[in-house]
Amino acid sequence: MANKEIQERILRALENGPLYITQIAKNTSLSKNTVGKYVEILTESGKVGIVEFANTKMVHLNKR
């Protein structure tokens, strides 16, 4: 699977609102490690933001 396709799957999963990493993984059939890696890439590019609660991360789309 291409990097861009993985990023697009994550972005589509977030279209209906913020999700935890585990929820994104479940909704996209990707591993939590893969989601975490690509969320970091998407965060660096400014496409998503992260809010941390204790040891969990809530991911949301950044407004364009």
MIFILUM-454251 format. One record per residue (C-alpha): residue in one letter; x, y, z negated. Coordinates in steps of 0.2 Angstrom, whole numbers, padded with zeros to 4 digits, always signed. Each point is the difference from the previous one (the first is absolute). Example, Ala and Ser with C-alpha at 12.3 -4.5 7.8 and 13.67 -1.06 7.14 Angstrom:
2
a+0062-0022-0039
s+0006+0017+0003
//
This chain:
64
m+0000+0000+0000
a+0007+0017+0005
n+0004+0013-0013
k-0012+0013+0007
e-0014-0013+0000
i+0002-0003-0019
q+0000+0018-0003
e-0016+0002+0010
r-0008-0014-0010
i+0004+0008-0016
l-0006+0017+0006
r-0017-0008+0006
a-0002-0008-0017
l+0001+0017-0008
e-0012+0009+0011
n-0015-0004-0013
g+0010+0007-0015
p+0015-0004-0011
l+0005-0017-0004
y+0012-0009-0011
i+0015-0009+0008
t-0008-0017-0004
q-0017+0005+0008
i+0009+0006+0016
a+0009-0017+0000
k-0016-0009-0002
n-0009+0010+0013
t+0014-0001+0013
s+0005-0018-0003
l+0018+0006-0003
s+0011-0004-0015
k+0001+0013-0014
n+0019+0001+0004
t-0003+0005+0018
v-0014+0012-0005
g+0012+0008-0013
k+0014+0002+0013
y-0011+0008+0013
v-0009+0011-0012
e+0017+0007-0005
i+0003+0003+0018
l-0017+0008+0003
t+0003+0011-0016
e+0017+0006+0007
s-0008+0005+0016
g-0014+0010-0009
k-0014-0011+0006
v-0005-0007-0017
g+0002+0005-0018
i+0002-0010-0016
v-0007+0002-0017
e+0008-0011-0014
f-0010-0007-0014
a+0011-0009-0013
n+0007-0014+0011
t-0013+0001+0015
k+0000+0012+0015
m-0015+0007+0008
v+0003+0005+0018
h-0010+0013+0009
l+0000+0008+0018
n+0007+0018+0000
k-0011+0013+0008
r+0006+0004+0017
//
